[in-house]
Amino acid sequence: MQRIASKITLLFLSLIPSIALAENSATEDYLANKPLVLEVRYCECLATKTDGALSDLLPSFLNESSLLRVSVSSEDKGFASSGDLSIGYELKPVAGSPGQFQFNYSGSYTTSNGSSAGNGEMLLVQGQWVSLFELRHDNGTGSQYSNVAVRLAKPGGS
């Protein structure tokens, strides 16, 4: 029994340098091959003015919303999830249009008021927010909203 405990202790101690090295990795190390960030904001709140353009997000939405960030390359596909939100995506650059990307997505957002979902294809212009899908729930005291918006940016937010 003591030999087994000794072997387990040696195995654990041999892993410590690997664990220590993993903690020293910088964010930039992981972004090296994926120089863009897909930012997804979601909130149980109104994202745009009811008469505004879909890309004009309200400052209150940007302040109150949760943020999911995923490093991506200019041509990428993947899946991201954060508790109540899940989204699958495909990103392709638009030929001859720098900073513009074809964005295909399918996602869902579950809130206390229900679930909203959306899928489609749209043009993303790097740095601009776009509303993906929303849920409006009317009750006796007014409307409650949940919204999901996305943008493609460089690390650091531009």
C-alpha positions as CSV (number, residue, x, y, z in Angstrom):
1,M,0.0,0.0,0.0
2,Q,2.8,2.4,0.9
3,R,4.5,1.6,-2.5
4,I,1.3,2.6,-4.4
5,A,1.1,5.8,-2.4
6,S,4.7,6.6,-3.1
7,K,4.2,6.0,-6.9
8,I,1.1,8.3,-6.9
9,T,3.0,11.0,-5.0
10,L,5.9,10.8,-7.5
11,L,3.5,10.9,-10.4
12,F,1.8,14.0,-8.9
13,L,5.1,15.7,-8.3
14,S,6.3,15.0,-11.8
15,L,3.2,16.9,-13.1
16,I,3.9,20.1,-11.1
17,P,6.4,21.6,-13.6
18,S,3.8,21.0,-16.4
19,I,1.1,22.7,-14.4
20,A,3.4,25.6,-13.6
21,L,4.3,26.1,-17.3
22,A,0.7,26.1,-18.3
23,E,-0.1,28.9,-15.9
24,N,2.6,31.1,-17.5
25,S,1.1,31.1,-20.9
26,A,-0.1,34.5,-22.0
27,T,-3.4,35.2,-23.9
28,E,-1.4,36.2,-26.9
29,D,0.1,32.7,-27.1
30,Y,-3.4,31.3,-27.8
31,L,-4.3,34.1,-30.3
32,A,-1.3,33.6,-32.5
33,N,-3.0,31.6,-35.1
34,K,-6.4,33.2,-34.7
35,P,-5.9,37.0,-35.0
36,L,-9.6,38.0,-34.7
37,V,-12.1,37.8,-31.8
38,L,-15.8,37.0,-32.3
39,E,-17.6,38.9,-29.5
40,V,-21.2,37.8,-28.6
41,R,-23.2,40.0,-26.2
42,Y,-26.4,38.8,-24.7
43,C,-28.8,40.2,-22.1
44,E,-32.4,40.2,-20.8
45,C,-32.7,43.8,-22.0
46,L,-33.5,45.9,-25.0
47,A,-30.6,46.0,-27.5
48,T,-31.8,48.6,-30.0
49,K,-34.3,51.4,-30.2
50,T,-37.6,49.9,-31.4
51,D,-37.4,52.3,-34.4
52,G,-33.6,52.1,-34.8
53,A,-31.2,50.3,-37.1
54,L,-30.2,46.8,-36.1
55,S,-26.5,47.8,-35.8
56,D,-27.2,50.8,-33.5
57,L,-27.0,49.1,-30.1
58,L,-28.1,51.0,-27.0
59,P,-25.3,51.9,-24.5
60,S,-27.4,50.3,-21.8
61,F,-27.3,47.0,-23.7
62,L,-23.5,47.2,-24.0
63,N,-23.2,48.0,-20.3
64,E,-25.6,45.4,-19.0
65,S,-25.0,42.5,-21.3
66,S,-22.8,39.5,-20.7
67,L,-19.9,38.9,-23.1
68,L,-18.6,35.7,-24.7
69,R,-15.3,36.1,-26.6
70,V,-14.0,33.5,-29.0
71,S,-10.7,33.7,-30.9
72,V,-11.2,33.0,-34.6
73,S,-9.3,33.2,-37.8
74,S,-10.6,35.0,-40.9
75,E,-11.9,31.7,-42.2
76,D,-13.1,29.6,-39.4
77,K,-16.0,27.5,-38.1
78,G,-16.8,26.4,-34.6
79,F,-19.1,26.3,-31.6
80,A,-19.2,28.4,-28.4
81,S,-21.3,28.1,-25.3
82,S,-21.7,30.0,-22.0
83,G,-24.4,28.7,-19.8
84,D,-27.6,30.2,-21.3
85,L,-26.1,31.0,-24.7
86,S,-24.9,28.6,-27.4
87,I,-23.9,29.5,-31.0
88,G,-22.4,27.6,-33.9
89,Y,-20.7,29.8,-36.5
90,E,-18.9,29.8,-39.8
91,L,-16.8,32.8,-41.0
92,K,-15.4,33.5,-44.5
93,P,-13.8,36.6,-45.8
94,V,-15.5,38.5,-48.6
95,A,-13.2,38.5,-51.7
96,G,-12.1,42.0,-52.6
97,S,-13.6,43.6,-49.4
98,P,-11.1,43.8,-46.6
99,G,-12.7,43.8,-43.2
100,Q,-15.9,42.2,-44.4
101,F,-16.9,38.6,-43.7
102,Q,-19.8,36.3,-44.5
103,F,-21.1,35.0,-41.2
104,N,-23.3,32.0,-40.9
105,Y,-24.7,31.1,-37.5
106,S,-27.2,29.1,-35.5
107,G,-27.7,29.9,-31.9
108,S,-30.1,29.9,-28.9
109,Y,-30.4,32.0,-25.7
110,T,-32.4,30.7,-22.7
111,T,-33.6,33.3,-20.2
112,S,-36.2,33.4,-17.4
113,N,-38.8,34.6,-19.9
114,G,-38.2,31.8,-22.4
115,S,-35.9,30.9,-25.2
116,S,-34.9,32.8,-28.3
117,A,-33.1,31.4,-31.3
118,G,-31.9,32.4,-34.6
119,N,-30.0,31.2,-37.6
120,G,-29.0,32.8,-40.8
121,E,-26.3,34.3,-43.0
122,M,-25.2,37.9,-42.8
123,L,-22.4,40.3,-43.7
124,L,-20.2,41.3,-40.7
125,V,-18.1,44.4,-41.1
126,Q,-15.1,44.2,-38.7
127,G,-15.7,46.3,-35.6
128,Q,-19.5,46.8,-36.1
129,W,-22.1,45.3,-33.8
130,V,-25.0,43.5,-35.4
131,S,-28.2,42.2,-33.6
132,L,-28.6,38.5,-34.3
133,F,-31.9,37.6,-32.6
134,E,-34.3,38.7,-29.9
135,L,-37.2,37.7,-27.9
136,R,-40.0,40.1,-26.8
137,H,-42.3,38.9,-24.1
138,D,-45.4,41.0,-23.4
139,N,-46.9,40.7,-20.0
140,G,-49.4,42.7,-18.0
141,T,-46.8,45.2,-16.9
142,G,-45.0,45.8,-20.2
143,S,-42.6,44.2,-22.5
144,Q,-39.5,42.2,-21.5
145,Y,-36.7,41.6,-24.0
146,S,-33.8,39.3,-24.5
147,N,-31.2,40.0,-27.2
148,V,-28.1,38.6,-28.8
149,A,-25.6,40.7,-30.8
150,V,-22.3,39.9,-32.4
151,R,-19.2,41.7,-33.8
152,L,-15.9,40.7,-35.2
153,A,-12.9,42.6,-33.7
154,K,-9.2,42.4,-33.3
155,P,-8.0,41.4,-29.8
156,G,-8.3,44.5,-27.6
157,G,-11.7,45.4,-29.1
158,S,-11.2,47.3,-32.3
